Amino acid sequence: MMDMWFDIIEGSKTLLELDDARIKIIGKNGELSKEFANLGKLPNAEKKAFATKLNSQKAEITTALNNKKILLEDEKLKQDLLDDSIDVTLFSKYKQAGSLHPIMETMDYIIEYFASLNFDVKYGPLAEDDFHNFEALNLSKHHPARDMQDTFYFKDSHLLRTHTSPVQIRTMLKESFPIKMISPGAVFRRDLDLTHTPMFHQVEALVVDKKDVVSFANLKDILTDFLKYTFGDIDVRFRSSFFPFTEPSAEVDISCIFCEAKGCRVCSHTGWLEVLGSGVVDDSVFKAVGYTDCSGYAFGLGVERFAMLLYKIPDLRLMYEGDLRLLRQFR
Ligand code: PHE
């Protein structure tokens, strides 16, 4: 009998089969349990020996059942893990395409526009030194114009660049003119209110060639073309201004695209929106990089401002909140 029971236990292929075997052998009405019922019929002298034998058989069967159970549970766990394993190389049915952020979308647009006019695209470090960010751009240590650009300083006299103009200094120090470049990227200023964030993006441009080859007239042309191409049927106006690194300097306005220059909240009822800083490169800049007998122009624009105008996004804060309701509109 015992041999047959061990065979049944060993032959169980699943936990369910094993449980059936347990019921069949040592369950309430199991075959071994029935033998216990026979105890009563035996003469007293044989009872003890028979009971001892049955109990040790039951113990052996129980041990065999438990060992087999551990084995089958282990196999089942391995099989479950195999069945549940995820093939990460499979293509998902639910591919969700993301989208470029409107700031990057705008930046790419501006880069592509000027790249198509043969401007080189140059990048530089975000952590700059005083020379490249200020000194070489005619902003000496105590120049009052440094107040225009509240700066984040590191302990070791490095700083977070306040504009992308230092990339132009780096380029001029490395290469000789003619230079025709734009420098896109993030810039940092200690500013935070409704219309300013501590980090924002710029695209600045620099064109340098032999003396009198490039002029303010070229600057006006290229910017007027760019702004009309970008915003459509608008007026462009150059307003005299000041930057330490350009002379003469001009801020550039476009007629308000929200009210068609009639005057609204966005343009502060002036009919004009300021979009660019520009000018003819000051000689002191050329001196700082060792250029002589040349002339050039430069301009710089804020990418966030362009994005807000292009997509009519009314509030700068929306740009940085990562709200999917806004971002999904740019798929
Ligand atoms: N560097 C200036 C700024 O960040 C922008 C600018 C560039 C102005 C070139 C004039 C010419 O404010």
Residues whose N, C-alpha, C, O or C-beta is under 5 A from the ligand:
A	BS01	LIG	T162 H163 S165 E204 F243 T246 G277 S278 G279 A298 F299 G300
